[in-house]
Amino acid sequence: MCSHIEVKFERLPHDPSVEASVQRWVERLEWTNTEIERAALSIERTAWRRMSVCLTLVLGGGRALTTAISHVDIYVAVADVFREARKQLLGRSRSIALPG
């Protein structure tokens, strides 16, 4: 599991508390038991109060999973993008685990 994630802030200042929140969400992804080689998160101000968060996970074998969420609250956007990624990872691992 990738315990480090590259976080980029675009059109807004770096915020250590947001980055700490991102790290906590990365740790929660470890529960999916999915091999993640690399992770990158981009947080961008898209409007006066709206934030867009894009998460890219590079899985074992070079496959990539990307999710994006937009919200006015940066913490809600971060949580939602990780929840969506986790949902996709769990759905993918369940479909692989089931016999054909």
DAQUI-V874832 format. One record per residue. N is the residue number from 1. PHI is phi in whole degrees, -180 to 180 (NA if undefined). D_FIRST is the distance of its C-alpha to the first C-alpha in Angstrom with 1 decimal. Layout:
# DAQUI-V874832
n=N phi=PHI d_first=D_FIRST
n=N phi=PHI d_first=D_FIRST
This chain:
# DAQUI-V874832
n=1 phi=NA d_first=0.0
n=2 phi=-82 d_first=3.8
n=3 phi=-93 d_first=6.1
n=4 phi=-117 d_first=9.0
n=5 phi=-132 d_first=10.9
n=6 phi=-85 d_first=14.3
n=7 phi=-113 d_first=16.9
n=8 phi=-117 d_first=20.4
n=9 phi=-106 d_first=23.5
n=10 phi=-118 d_first=26.3
n=11 phi=62 d_first=29.8
n=12 phi=-159 d_first=29.1
n=13 phi=-72 d_first=28.6
n=14 phi=-61 d_first=25.3
n=15 phi=-128 d_first=24.7
n=16 phi=-61 d_first=22.7
n=17 phi=-70 d_first=22.7
n=18 phi=-68 d_first=21.2
n=19 phi=-63 d_first=18.4
n=20 phi=-65 d_first=17.8
n=21 phi=-63 d_first=17.8
n=22 phi=-61 d_first=15.1
n=23 phi=-61 d_first=12.9
n=24 phi=-64 d_first=13.7
n=25 phi=-68 d_first=12.9
n=26 phi=-62 d_first=9.3
n=27 phi=-62 d_first=9.0
n=28 phi=-68 d_first=10.7
n=29 phi=-67 d_first=8.4
n=30 phi=-60 d_first=6.2
n=31 phi=-68 d_first=9.6
n=32 phi=-77 d_first=9.6
n=33 phi=55 d_first=7.7
n=34 phi=-107 d_first=7.0
n=35 phi=-75 d_first=5.3
n=36 phi=-115 d_first=5.1
n=37 phi=-82 d_first=6.7
n=38 phi=-146 d_first=8.7
n=39 phi=-142 d_first=9.9
n=40 phi=-141 d_first=13.6
n=41 phi=-130 d_first=15.9
n=42 phi=-118 d_first=19.7
n=43 phi=-116 d_first=22.2
n=44 phi=-132 d_first=25.8
n=45 phi=-80 d_first=29.1
n=46 phi=-102 d_first=30.8
n=47 phi=-149 d_first=34.0
n=48 phi=-53 d_first=35.7
n=49 phi=-123 d_first=33.5
n=50 phi=-96 d_first=30.9
n=51 phi=-116 d_first=27.3
n=52 phi=-115 d_first=25.2
n=53 phi=-121 d_first=21.4
n=54 phi=-124 d_first=19.4
n=55 phi=-114 d_first=15.6
n=56 phi=-122 d_first=14.2
n=57 phi=-116 d_first=10.8
n=58 phi=-98 d_first=10.7
n=59 phi=-90 d_first=9.3
n=60 phi=-55 d_first=9.7
n=61 phi=87 d_first=13.4
n=62 phi=85 d_first=14.0
n=63 phi=-71 d_first=14.5
n=64 phi=-119 d_first=14.4
n=65 phi=-124 d_first=14.6
n=66 phi=-125 d_first=16.8
n=67 phi=-131 d_first=18.3
n=68 phi=-141 d_first=21.1
n=69 phi=-139 d_first=23.1
n=70 phi=-126 d_first=26.3
n=71 phi=-160 d_first=27.8
n=72 phi=-78 d_first=30.2
n=73 phi=-100 d_first=28.0
n=74 phi=-63 d_first=25.0
n=75 phi=-70 d_first=23.2
n=76 phi=-67 d_first=23.9
n=77 phi=-62 d_first=22.8
n=78 phi=-63 d_first=19.3
n=79 phi=-61 d_first=19.1
n=80 phi=-65 d_first=20.4
n=81 phi=-68 d_first=18.1
n=82 phi=-73 d_first=15.0
n=83 phi=-62 d_first=16.9
n=84 phi=-64 d_first=17.9
n=85 phi=-64 d_first=14.4
n=86 phi=-62 d_first=13.4
n=87 phi=-60 d_first=16.7
n=88 phi=-68 d_first=16.2
n=89 phi=-65 d_first=12.8
n=90 phi=-68 d_first=14.6
n=91 phi=-64 d_first=17.7
n=92 phi=-67 d_first=16.2
n=93 phi=-70 d_first=14.7
n=94 phi=-66 d_first=18.0
n=95 phi=-68 d_first=20.0
n=96 phi=-74 d_first=18.4
n=97 phi=-73 d_first=18.8
n=98 phi=-76 d_first=22.4
n=99 phi=-69 d_first=25.0
n=100 phi=-72 d_first=26.9
